[in-house]
Amino acid sequence: MMKFEELTEERQDNIVETNCEINVDYDWYGYSLEDIAETIKEKVGVELKCNDLMFDFFSKGNSGLWVDRDVLTSALREKYPKLEELDVGNDFGVWAYIGLRKDDTEDIVEFEETEDEDFDDLTKLLKEKQDIDNILDIFINGYNGLYKEYNYLTSKESIIETIKLNEMEFEE
């Protein structure tokens, strides 16, 4: 058995390729999701739990960060009781291959009809729309951070670092 640095360059490359997911074969993104949920709570005043947020990295061109529409609607109703629904399909978030852009949020919020003067105030309606935009911005920033983290964790540099830190040994 040999230490990684004792192997030929060709053998090292083969080991790195074989262990390409060594740093991401578990839920490595948990703390990042906690940070995203906390940022939404601090900046928007809407509480989503870490386990309400979903992240998956199917491949570098097919991944996403999202929340179930019903979970988001329920959380928003805590702040805006008259919110009727969000017209965003089943999920709200960002994806590498399609993504919901900020300008797509123009008509996704629907409210029940009401005679309440406070609710009819344009300023309040604009605030609710702004909260949706802010949540989407936080998702975009969070996704970008997760994407960078994934790229680092799957980089040759990071894989070699993990191999060395774990003092792994290999056959020549």
N, CA and C of each residue as an Amber inpcrd file, in Angstrom:
protein
   516
   0.8470000  -1.1770000   0.0000000   0.0000000   0.0000000   0.0000000
   0.9000000   1.2510000   0.0000000   0.4270000   2.2650000  -0.7380000
   1.2430000   3.4780000  -0.8790000   0.3990000   4.7200000  -0.5880000
   1.0690000   5.7300000  -0.0850000   0.4050000   7.0170000   0.1090000
   0.1880000   7.6570000  -1.2550000  -0.7740000   8.5250000  -1.3200000
  -1.1560000   9.1750000  -2.5790000   0.0500000   9.8250000  -3.2700000
   0.8350000  10.5890000  -2.5130000   1.9550000  11.3310000  -3.1060000
   3.0810000  10.4240000  -3.6020000   3.0720000   9.1720000  -3.2090000
   4.0950000   8.2260000  -3.6460000   3.7450000   7.5670000  -4.9820000
   2.5070000   7.7420000  -5.4380000   2.0340000   7.1020000  -6.6640000
   2.4640000   7.8880000  -7.8970000   2.4340000   7.2210000  -9.0410000
   2.7290000   7.9160000 -10.2940000   1.6270000   8.9310000 -10.5730000
   1.9390000   9.9090000 -11.4050000   0.9530000  10.9410000 -11.7470000
  -0.2740000  10.3340000 -12.4290000  -0.0460000   9.3500000 -13.2670000
  -1.1490000   8.6760000 -13.9570000  -2.0690000   7.9730000 -12.9510000
  -1.4670000   7.2900000 -11.9860000  -2.2490000   6.5890000 -10.9480000
  -2.9930000   7.5930000 -10.0670000  -2.3620000   8.7130000  -9.7460000
  -3.0180000   9.7710000  -8.9540000  -4.2450000  10.3100000  -9.6950000
  -4.0840000  10.5640000 -10.9910000  -5.2160000  11.0700000 -11.7860000
  -6.3660000  10.0740000 -11.7880000  -6.0210000   8.7770000 -11.8920000
  -7.0400000   7.7310000 -11.8770000  -7.7750000   7.7060000 -10.5380000
  -7.0340000   7.8670000  -9.4460000  -7.6420000   7.8600000  -8.1010000
  -8.5370000   9.0760000  -7.9120000  -8.1000000  10.2360000  -8.3800000
  -8.9240000  11.4490000  -8.2740000 -10.2270000  11.2420000  -9.0510000
 -10.1260000  10.6980000 -10.2550000 -11.3170000  10.4540000 -11.0710000
 -12.2600000   9.4550000 -10.3910000 -11.7000000   8.4060000  -9.8220000
 -12.4860000   7.3880000  -9.1350000 -13.1820000   7.9400000  -7.8910000
 -12.5480000   8.9030000  -7.2370000 -13.0770000   9.4830000  -5.9960000
 -13.6960000  10.8650000  -6.2050000 -14.2080000  11.1200000  -7.3800000
 -14.6990000  12.4580000  -7.7280000 -15.8380000  12.9480000  -6.8320000
 -16.5530000  12.0490000  -6.1950000 -17.6680000  12.4550000  -5.3310000
 -17.3780000  12.2540000  -3.8470000 -16.1300000  12.0690000  -3.5080000
 -15.7550000  11.7870000  -2.1200000 -16.2110000  12.8990000  -1.1610000
 -16.2420000  14.1290000  -1.6240000 -16.6130000  15.2580000  -0.7630000
 -18.0950000  15.6310000  -0.8430000 -18.8460000  14.9650000  -1.7240000
 -20.2550000  15.3420000  -1.8920000 -21.2040000  14.1500000  -1.8310000
 -20.7470000  13.0260000  -1.3030000 -21.6120000  11.8450000  -1.2360000
 -22.4020000  11.7890000   0.0700000 -22.6890000  12.9630000   0.6130000
 -23.5240000  13.1290000   1.8050000 -24.1830000  14.4990000   1.6830000
 -25.0310000  14.8710000   2.6160000 -25.7170000  16.1690000   2.5540000
 -24.7880000  17.2970000   3.0230000 -23.7980000  17.5960000   2.2340000
 -22.7680000  18.5950000   2.5310000 -23.3190000  20.0200000   2.5830000
 -24.4980000  20.2390000   2.0680000 -25.0700000  21.5820000   1.9110000
 -25.9880000  21.9960000   3.0570000 -26.1050000  21.1930000   4.0820000
 -27.0390000  21.4670000   5.1830000 -26.8410000  22.8240000   5.8400000
 -25.5950000  23.1650000   6.1530000 -25.3340000  24.4580000   6.8000000
 -25.6510000  25.6200000   5.8680000 -25.4110000  25.4420000   4.5830000
 -25.7420000  26.4960000   3.6180000 -27.2480000  26.7220000   3.5610000
 -28.0340000  25.6450000   3.6120000 -29.4900000  25.7930000   3.6120000
 -29.9680000  26.4990000   4.8760000 -29.3220000  26.1970000   6.0070000
 -29.6620000  26.9020000   7.2510000 -29.3980000  28.3970000   7.1040000
 -28.2760000  28.7480000   6.4850000 -27.9490000  30.1580000   6.2650000
 -28.9680000  30.8330000   5.3560000 -29.4090000  30.1440000   4.3190000
 -30.3940000  30.7030000   3.3940000 -31.7130000  30.9370000   4.1210000
 -32.1630000  29.9520000   4.8950000 -33.4120000  30.0980000   5.6550000
 -33.3100000  31.2670000   6.6370000 -32.1770000  31.3830000   7.3060000
 -31.9650000  32.4750000   8.2650000 -31.9520000  33.8340000   7.5610000
 -31.3500000  33.9110000   6.3980000 -31.3210000  35.1610000   5.6320000
 -32.7290000  35.5770000   5.2180000 -33.5440000  34.6190000   4.7950000
 -34.9360000  34.9220000   4.4240000 -35.6840000  35.4530000   5.6370000
 -35.4800000  34.8300000   6.7790000 -36.1470000  35.2810000   8.0050000
 -35.7110000  36.6980000   8.3850000 -34.3970000  36.9660000   8.3230000
 -33.8760000  38.2800000   8.7150000 -34.2730000  39.3820000   7.7380000
 -34.1600000  39.1100000   6.4410000 -34.3590000  40.1620000   5.4420000
 -35.8020000  40.3310000   5.0050000 -36.5780000  39.2590000   5.0970000
 -37.9520000  39.3000000   4.5820000 -38.9870000  39.1480000   5.6880000
 -38.5950000  38.5250000   6.7960000 -39.5420000  38.3190000   7.8800000
 -40.4660000  37.1460000   7.6440000 -40.0370000  36.2090000   6.7980000
 -40.8090000  35.0040000   6.4930000 -39.9750000  33.8170000   6.9550000
 -40.5930000  32.9260000   7.7330000 -39.8450000  31.8220000   8.3070000
 -40.0170000  30.5390000   7.5040000 -38.9100000  30.1140000   6.9190000
 -38.8260000  28.8070000   6.2840000 -37.7830000  28.0240000   7.0650000
 -38.0650000  26.7680000   7.2970000 -37.1020000  25.9250000   8.0050000
 -36.0890000  25.3660000   6.9970000 -34.9400000  25.0320000   7.4960000
 -33.8830000  24.4690000   6.6590000 -34.3960000  23.2700000   5.8630000
 -35.1430000  22.3900000   6.5140000 -35.6310000  21.1980000   5.8090000
 -36.8160000  21.4860000   4.8860000 -37.3040000  22.7610000   4.8440000
 -38.2930000  23.1650000   3.8410000 -37.6120000  23.4190000   2.5010000
 -36.3320000  23.7620000   2.5560000 -35.5730000  24.0820000   1.3480000
 -34.9900000  22.8140000   0.7620000 -35.0140000  22.7280000  -0.5580000
 -34.4890000  21.5430000  -1.2250000 -33.4000000  21.9520000  -2.1990000
 -32.3320000  21.1930000  -2.1980000 -31.2240000  21.4390000  -3.1100000
 -30.7930000  20.1150000  -3.6820000 -30.5720000  20.0910000  -4.9800000
 -30.0410000  18.8800000  -5.5820000 -29.1170000  19.2820000  -6.7130000
 -28.0750000  18.5350000  -6.8610000 -27.0850000  18.7850000  -7.8880000
 -27.0130000  17.5350000  -8.7360000 -27.9240000  17.4390000  -9.7080000
 -27.9970000  16.2560000 -10.5560000 -26.7650000  16.1740000 -11.4540000
 -26.3610000  17.3340000 -11.9680000 -25.1560000  17.4660000 -12.7790000
 -24.8510000  18.9540000 -12.8520000 -23.7160000  19.3260000 -13.4130000
 -23.3580000  20.7370000 -13.4400000 -24.3260000  21.5620000 -14.2820000
 -25.0840000  20.9570000 -15.1580000 -26.0470000  21.7010000 -15.9600000
 -27.4770000  21.4600000 -15.5540000 -27.7080000  20.7190000 -14.4870000
 -29.0620000  20.3540000 -14.1070000 -29.1300000  20.2540000 -12.5860000
 -29.4100000  21.3810000 -11.9530000 -29.4490000  21.4140000 -10.4960000
 -30.3910000  22.5260000 -10.0620000 -30.7280000  22.5500000  -8.7830000
 -31.6240000  23.5990000  -8.3340000 -31.7080000  23.7370000  -6.8280000
 -32.2610000  24.8820000  -6.4470000 -32.5660000  25.2130000  -5.0540000
 -33.9970000  25.6910000  -5.0550000 -34.8860000  25.0130000  -4.3030000
 -36.2970000  25.3560000  -4.3830000 -37.0120000  25.0560000  -3.0800000
 -38.2430000  25.5410000  -3.0280000 -39.1460000  25.2620000  -1.9210000
 -40.5070000  24.9040000  -2.5370000 -41.1980000  23.9810000  -1.9260000
 -42.5310000  23.6010000  -2.3870000 -43.4630000  24.8130000  -2.3210000
 -44.2700000  25.0120000  -3.3550000 -45.1840000  26.1530000  -3.4270000
 -46.0820000  26.2400000  -2.1970000 -46.6270000  25.1180000  -1.7460000
 -47.5400000  25.1410000  -0.6030000 -46.8200000  25.5440000   0.6830000
 -45.5780000  25.1070000   0.8400000 -44.7910000  25.4860000   2.0200000
 -44.5210000  26.9880000   2.0030000 -44.1230000  27.5220000   0.8360000
 -43.8550000  28.9580000   0.7240000 -45.1290000  29.7650000   0.9370000
 -46.2290000  29.3380000   0.3510000 -47.5020000  30.0450000   0.5190000
 -47.9040000  30.0770000   1.9890000 -47.7680000  28.9470000   2.6700000
 -48.1050000  28.8750000   4.0870000 -47.2340000  29.8220000   4.9110000
 -45.9310000  29.8440000   4.6210000 -45.0210000  30.7410000   5.3500000
 -45.3640000  32.2050000   5.0790000 -45.6880000  32.5250000   3.8400000
 -46.0490000  33.9070000   3.4970000 -47.3750000  34.3190000   4.1310000
 -48.2810000  33.3540000   4.2900000 -49.5850000  33.6680000   4.9170000
 -49.4310000  34.0860000   6.3740000 -48.3550000  33.6270000   7.0220000
 -48.0940000  34.0730000   8.3930000 -47.9110000  35.5830000   8.4270000
 -47.2810000  36.1190000   7.4020000 -47.0340000  37.5580000   7.3170000
 -48.1800000  38.2780000   6.6090000 -48.7530000  37.6290000   5.5930000
 -49.8290000  38.2220000   4.7840000 -51.0360000  37.2820000   4.8060000
 -51.8900000  37.3820000   5.8170000 -53.0050000  36.4310000   5.9700000
 -53.9650000  36.3830000   4.7750000 -54.0390000  37.4200000   3.9730000
 -54.9830000  37.4390000   2.8610000 -54.3850000  36.9250000   1.5640000
 -53.1710000  36.4260000   1.6110000 -52.5490000  35.8420000   0.4340000
 -53.3270000  34.5970000   0.0530000 -53.7780000  34.5430000  -1.1830000
 -54.5780000  33.4080000  -1.6190000 -53.7160000  32.2790000  -2.1700000
 -52.8620000  32.6000000  -3.1310000 -52.0100000  31.5560000  -3.6900000
 -50.8450000  32.1710000  -4.4430000 -49.8520000  31.3300000  -4.6960000
 -48.7330000  31.6970000  -5.5490000 -48.8470000  30.8580000  -6.8120000
 -48.8440000  31.5090000  -7.9470000 -48.9670000  30.8060000  -9.2150000
 -47.5700000  30.5130000  -9.7590000 -46.9060000  29.5320000  -9.1580000
 -45.5350000  29.1950000  -9.5510000 -45.3710000  27.7050000  -9.8580000
 -46.4210000  27.0220000 -10.2150000 -46.2960000  25.5860000 -10.4070000
 -46.1540000  24.9170000  -9.0500000 -45.4700000  23.8060000  -9.0060000
 -45.3360000  23.0810000  -7.7460000 -44.2100000  23.6020000  -6.8640000
 -43.2160000  24.2420000  -7.4730000 -42.0370000  24.6640000  -6.7320000
 -41.6790000  26.1070000  -7.0550000 -40.9950000  26.7460000  -6.1220000
 -40.5090000  28.1080000  -6.2970000 -39.0230000  28.0940000  -6.0150000
 -38.2270000  28.5590000  -6.9580000 -36.7900000  28.5680000  -6.7340000
 -36.0150000  28.8500000  -7.9910000 -34.7930000  28.3800000  -8.0210000
 -33.9250000  28.5840000  -9.1760000 -33.3240000  27.2500000  -9.5990000
 -33.1330000  27.1110000 -10.8970000 -32.5570000  25.9030000 -11.4620000
 -31.5080000  26.2970000 -12.4850000 -30.4980000  25.4760000 -12.6190000
 -29.4170000  25.7750000 -13.5590000 -29.9040000  25.7280000 -15.0010000
 -30.8470000  24.8570000 -15.2910000 -31.2410000  24.6800000 -16.6810000
 -32.3840000  25.5710000 -17.1260000 -33.2420000  26.0260000 -16.2060000
 -34.2930000  26.9540000 -16.6200000 -34.3370000  28.1680000 -15.7180000
 -34.6520000  27.9720000 -14.4850000 -34.6510000  29.0800000 -13.5340000
 -35.8340000  30.0180000 -13.6780000 -36.2640000  30.5550000 -12.5720000
 -37.3070000  31.5620000 -12.5370000 -36.5970000  32.8920000 -12.3640000
 -36.6630000  33.7200000 -13.3820000 -35.9890000  35.0090000 -13.3220000
 -36.8410000  36.0100000 -12.5600000 -36.1930000  37.0430000 -12.0850000
 -36.8730000  38.0610000 -11.2940000 -38.0550000  38.6620000 -12.0600000
 -37.8930000  38.8950000 -13.3650000 -38.9840000  39.4990000 -14.1270000
 -40.1490000  38.5370000 -14.3500000 -39.9590000  37.2560000 -14.0560000
 -41.0480000  36.2810000 -14.1510000 -42.0020000  36.3670000 -12.9600000
 -41.6640000  37.1280000 -11.9240000 -42.5010000  37.1800000 -10.7300000
 -43.6040000  38.2310000 -10.8490000 -43.7130000  38.8830000 -11.9740000
 -44.6660000  39.9860000 -12.1570000 -46.0930000  39.6080000 -11.7590000
 -46.5810000  38.4560000 -12.2110000 -47.9840000  38.1080000 -11.9900000
 -48.1730000  36.8040000 -11.2210000 -47.2480000  36.4480000 -10.3450000
 -47.3970000  35.1530000  -9.6800000 -48.1310000  35.2320000  -8.3490000
 -48.4160000  36.4340000  -7.8550000 -49.0480000  36.5750000  -6.5510000
 -50.5190000  36.9130000  -6.7360000 -51.3830000  36.1400000  -6.1100000
 -52.8180000  36.4220000  -6.1450000 -53.3290000  36.5890000  -4.7260000
 -54.2170000  37.5510000  -4.5340000 -54.7860000  37.8280000  -3.2240000
 -56.2970000  37.7120000  -3.3110000 -56.9260000  37.3450000  -2.1760000
 -58.3780000  37.2990000  -2.1680000 -58.9240000  38.7140000  -2.2680000
 -60.1070000  38.7890000  -2.8420000 -60.7880000  40.0880000  -2.9120000
 -61.1500000  40.5130000  -1.4960000 -61.0190000  41.7910000  -1.2280000
 -61.3170000  42.2790000   0.1080000 -61.7390000  43.7320000   0.0400000
 -62.5010000  44.1360000   1.0140000 -62.9120000  45.5370000   1.1240000
 -62.0580000  46.2650000   2.1510000 -61.1570000  45.5590000   2.7970000
 -60.3180000  46.1150000   3.8380000 -59.4590000  47.2480000   3.2720000
 -59.6150000  48.4530000   3.7940000 -58.8860000  49.6140000   3.2770000
 -57.3830000  49.4480000   3.4150000 -56.9290000  48.8850000   4.5330000
 -55.4950000  48.7080000   4.7190000 -54.9080000  47.7890000   3.6420000
 -55.6320000  46.7420000   3.3140000 -55.1290000  45.7740000   2.3500000
 -55.1390000  46.3280000   0.9410000 -56.0620000  47.2080000   0.6410000
 -56.1350000  47.8010000  -0.6890000 -55.0610000  48.8510000  -0.9100000
 -54.3570000  49.2160000   0.1040000 -53.3090000  50.2180000  -0.0110000
 -52.2090000  49.7180000  -0.9490000 -51.9190000  50.4830000  -1.9820000
 -50.9330000  50.1010000  -2.9810000 -49.5620000  49.8440000  -2.3610000
 -49.1980000  50.6050000  -1.3750000 -47.8980000  50.4340000  -0.7310000
 -47.7480000  49.0390000  -0.1570000 -48.8150000  48.5240000   0.4840000
 -48.7450000  47.1910000   1.0750000 -48.6420000  46.1140000  -0.0080000
 -49.3720000  46.2870000  -1.1020000 -49.2970000  45.3230000  -2.1960000
 -47.8780000  45.2920000  -2.7860000 -47.2890000  46.4610000  -2.9320000
 -45.9340000  46.5250000  -3.4610000 -44.9360000  45.8670000  -2.5040000
 -45.1600000  45.9970000  -1.2010000 -44.2880000  45.3740000  -0.2000000
 -44.3550000  43.8450000  -0.3210000 -45.5530000  43.3200000  -0.5120000
 -45.7130000  41.8720000  -0.6520000 -45.0020000  41.3630000  -1.9040000
 -45.1380000  42.1060000  -3.0060000 -44.4460000  41.7450000  -4.2480000
 -42.9390000  41.8250000  -4.0380000 -42.4760000  42.8560000  -3.3220000
 -41.0450000  43.0140000  -3.0570000 -40.5150000  41.8510000  -2.2130000
 -41.3050000  41.3610000  -1.2710000 -40.8820000  40.2070000  -0.4670000
 -40.6460000  38.9820000  -1.3520000 -41.5270000  38.7550000  -2.3220000
 -41.3510000  37.6350000  -3.2590000 -40.0410000  37.8210000  -4.0290000
 -39.8110000  39.0380000  -4.5320000 -38.5650000  39.3220000  -5.2560000
 -37.3500000  39.1200000  -4.3590000 -37.4380000  39.5460000  -3.1040000
 -36.3130000  39.3850000  -2.1680000 -36.0200000  37.9180000  -1.8930000
 -37.0670000  37.1090000  -1.7180000 -36.8640000  35.6740000  -1.5030000
 -36.1800000  35.0610000  -2.7150000 -36.6150000  35.4490000  -3.9140000
 -35.9940000  34.9230000  -5.1230000 -34.5250000  35.3520000  -5.2060000
 -34.2360000  36.6080000  -4.8780000 -32.8400000  37.0660000  -4.8730000
 -31.9940000  36.2510000  -3.8970000 -32.5390000  35.9580000  -2.7240000
 -31.8150000  35.1540000  -1.7320000 -31.5840000  33.7400000  -2.2650000
 -32.5830000  33.1870000  -2.9480000 -32.4260000  31.8700000  -3.5600000
 -31.3290000  31.9060000  -4.6250000 -31.3140000  32.9410000  -5.4490000
 -30.3020000  33.0500000  -6.5100000 -28.9060000  33.1290000  -5.8840000
 -28.7460000  34.0020000  -4.8960000 -27.4490000  34.1180000  -4.2250000
 -27.0650000  32.8210000  -3.5250000 -28.0300000  32.1890000  -2.8580000
 -27.7740000  30.9200000  -2.1800000 -27.3850000  29.8260000  -3.1590000
 -28.0970000  29.7500000  -4.2730000 -27.7760000  28.7480000  -5.2930000
 -26.3660000  28.9770000  -5.8390000 -26.0490000  30.2420000  -6.1440000
 -24.7090000  30.5440000  -6.6680000 -23.6250000  30.1160000  -5.6820000
 -23.8600000  30.3480000  -4.3870000 -22.9050000  29.9160000  -3.3720000
 -22.7750000  28.4040000  -3.3170000 -23.9090000  27.7050000  -3.3840000
 -23.8900000  26.2420000  -3.3690000 -23.1800000  25.6890000  -4.6070000
 -23.4180000  26.3270000  -5.7430000 -22.7860000  25.8980000  -6.9880000
 -21.2630000  26.0360000  -6.8900000 -20.8010000  27.1700000  -6.3610000
 -19.3600000  27.3770000  -6.1900000 -18.7830000  26.3680000  -5.1990000
 -19.5180000  26.1250000  -4.1180000 -19.0520000  25.1680000  -3.1200000
 -18.9440000  23.7680000  -3.7250000 -19.9650000  23.3700000  -4.5000000
 -19.9380000  22.0610000  -5.1500000 -18.7440000  21.9530000  -6.0930000
 -18.5220000  23.0070000  -6.8950000 -17.3920000  22.9880000  -7.8230000
 -16.0710000  22.8310000  -7.0810000 -15.9320000  23.5110000  -5.9450000
 -14.6990000  23.3670000  -5.1760000 -14.5790000  21.9440000  -4.6040000
 -15.6650000  21.4560000  -3.9930000 -15.6160000  20.1370000  -3.3620000
 -15.3120000  19.0160000  -4.3490000 -15.6650000  19.2240000  -5.6160000
 -15.4120000  18.2020000  -6.6380000 -14.1690000  18.5230000  -7.4700000
 -13.4260000  19.5410000  -7.0810000 -12.1980000  19.8920000  -7.8040000
 -11.0740000  18.9150000  -7.4540000 -10.1290000  18.8120000  -8.3490000
  -8.9580000  17.9450000  -8.1240000  -8.2600000  18.3390000  -6.8280000
  -8.0970000  19.6450000  -6.6290000  -7.4240000  20.1580000  -5.4240000
  -8.1000000  19.6780000  -4.1390000  -9.4290000  19.7830000  -4.0920000
 -10.1630000  19.3980000  -2.8910000 -10.1500000  17.8830000  -2.6770000
 -10.2640000  17.1400000  -3.7630000 -10.2490000  15.6750000  -3.6570000
  -8.8970000  15.2020000  -3.1200000  -7.8200000  15.7640000  -3.6500000
  -6.4790000  15.3930000  -3.1750000  -6.3150000  15.7750000  -1.7090000
  -6.8080000  16.9510000  -1.3390000  -6.7260000  17.3820000   0.0630000
  -7.4340000  16.3930000   0.9830000  -8.6090000  15.9410000   0.5870000
  -9.3700000  14.9710000   1.3880000  -8.6170000  13.6450000   1.4910000
  -8.0880000  13.2010000   0.3860000  -7.3360000  11.9410000   0.3770000
  -6.1520000  12.0220000   1.3440000  -5.4270000  13.1320000   1.2800000
  -4.2540000  13.2920000   2.1500000  -4.6520000  13.4450000   3.6160000
  -5.6880000  14.2300000   3.8890000  -6.1340000  14.4190000   5.2710000
  -6.5970000  13.1110000   5.9060000  -7.1880000  12.2580000   5.1010000
  -7.6600000  10.9670000   5.6050000  -6.5900000   9.8850000   5.5420000
  -5.3930000  10.2800000   5.1280000  -4.2500000   9.3640000   5.0560000
  -4.6010000   8.0480000   4.3370000  -5.3280000   8.2200000   3.2420000
  -5.7280000   7.0500000   2.4630000  -4.5110000   6.4440000   1.7620000
  -4.5310000   5.1370000   1.6530000  -3.4510000   4.4180000   0.9610000
  -4.0370000   3.6120000  -0.1800000  -3.2090000   3.4170000  -1.1930000
  -3.6840000   2.7830000  -2.4120000  -2.6610000   1.7610000  -2.9190000
  -3.1600000   0.8540000  -3.7240000  -2.2610000  -0.0820000  -4.3980000
  -1.6230000   0.6450000  -5.5740000  -0.4050000   0.2480000  -5.8700000
   0.3180000   0.8770000  -6.9820000  -0.3400000   0.5160000  -8.2320000
